[in-house]
Amino acid sequence: MQSWILWMIVAAVLGTAELMTATFDLLLLAVAALAAAGIGATGLGIGFQVVAFATTAAAMITLVRPVARRHLTGHPGIRTGVAALVGREAVVLAACDRDAGRVRIGGEEWSARSYDPDLHIPAGTRVDVFAIEGATALVHPQEEPWPN
């Protein structure tokens, strides 16, 4: 049996194993086996085929694997839902203190509390949303208000 056929079988086995494990590492080795099969199909000896396999495998693992891992494990940069409200600007509709208040965030009215329990934030003050707890926005004024 010709050596390039053996390399094709190795590539098929690695590709099938990759489908079962989904680690992406075996796919890189399957591509290296395909490179060795290509060298074998040209009629070069087994030494050249092994060098082609090793070189391609090393290149794939050092160059392609980190990029692929970053794309597979990276988190999207888009915040949605209540997480998208954190950091936004709001306007106080009803005075906010440690217990209660109302703010308008992007056209929606939210219950709110002062992030700093010692602050009293009067109506009309522009605030930043520091966090969301349940359906309550924790806000802090953009400018320090006077103490209550």
N, C-alpha and C positions, 0 to 999 in steps of 0.2 A: 504494500500500500504506500502511496506517495505521502511524503511528510506534510504537504500542505493540506491534505485531507484530514490528517490527524489534528492539525492546528484548527481546522474548521470544526471538528468534533469538540475540541477543547473549548472553543469560543461558544458553541451551541450549549454545552453543559454549563459553562459559566453564566451565559445569558439566561438560561432556565433557572439556575440557582438564584440569580438576581431577582427574577420575577417572584420567587417564593420568599426572599428575605427583605427586599426593598431597602438595601443598605447603600446602594449606588457604588460600592467598592468593587463588587464582582463584575459590574458592567465595564468598569475601567480596565480590568484584567481581560475581559472578553474582547475589548477593542484592541488590546495589545496582542492577543492571540490572532486576531484578524490581520494585524500588521505582519506578524510572523508567517501567516498563511500566504499573504501576498508575496513576501520574500521567497517563500518556498515554491510558489507557483512560477516564479521567474527562473527557477532552476538553481538558485544558489544553495550552498550546503547548509547542514544543520547548525553549524557554528554561527553563520550569518543570521539564521532564523532565531536562534536563542538570543543573540545580541539585539536583534530587532525587537523581540518580545520584551527583554529586560529594559531596553532604552525607552520603548513606548510606554511600558508600565510605569517606569520611574517618572517620565514626563507627565503622564496622566495623573498620577497620584500627587505629584508636587504642584502641578499647575492647575489642573481641572478640579480636583477634589476640594480644595479650600473654597473655591468660588461656588461650587455646587452645594456644599454644606451651608455656606452663608445664605444662599437662596432658599434652601429647604428649611432651615431653622430660624431664619429671620422673621421678625414681627413686622406687620405692615405699619407704615407710618401714619395711617389714618385712624383717628379716634372717632368712635361713634357713640351714640346714646348719651348717657349722662357724663361719660368720660370726656366728651367733646365740650362740655360746658366749663370744665375746670380751666381756669386761666382767662375766661372771658370777662368782659366788662358788664356791669349791671347798674341799674339805678334803683335806689331804695324808694319804695312806694309808701311803706309804713315803717316807722322807726324800728331799728333792729337792736336787740340787746342779747343777753345770754339766753333768754327764754323764747322770744318770738320776733317776727318781723315779716315783711313782704318785699320782694324785689322783682324787677322786670329784667329778664335775661333774654335778649334776642327776640323780643315780642311776646314772650311767655311770662306769666306771673307765677312766681315760686314762693313758697314759704322759706324763710331764711332766719339764720341766727348769726350773731357776731362771732367770728373766729376767735377773737380775744374776749373772754367772758367779762372783762372789766370795761369794755367799750360800749358806749351808747351811740349808735349811728343814726342821725336824724334823716327824715324824709328828704329826698332830692339829692342826696349825696351819691357820687359815683363811687362804686366799689368794684373790687376784683373778686371773682369766685375762687376760693382756695380749695374747696372740696365739696362733695355732695354726699350727704348721709341720708339714705332713704330717699325721701322727697323733699329734703331740706337742704338749701344751699348754705354753706358756711362762707361768709363774706368778710372782707376787710377793706376799709376805706383806702382810696388811692392817696388821700391826704389825711393826716392825723386829725381827728375831730377833738374838740375839747372834752375833758373828762366830765362824767356825769355826777 
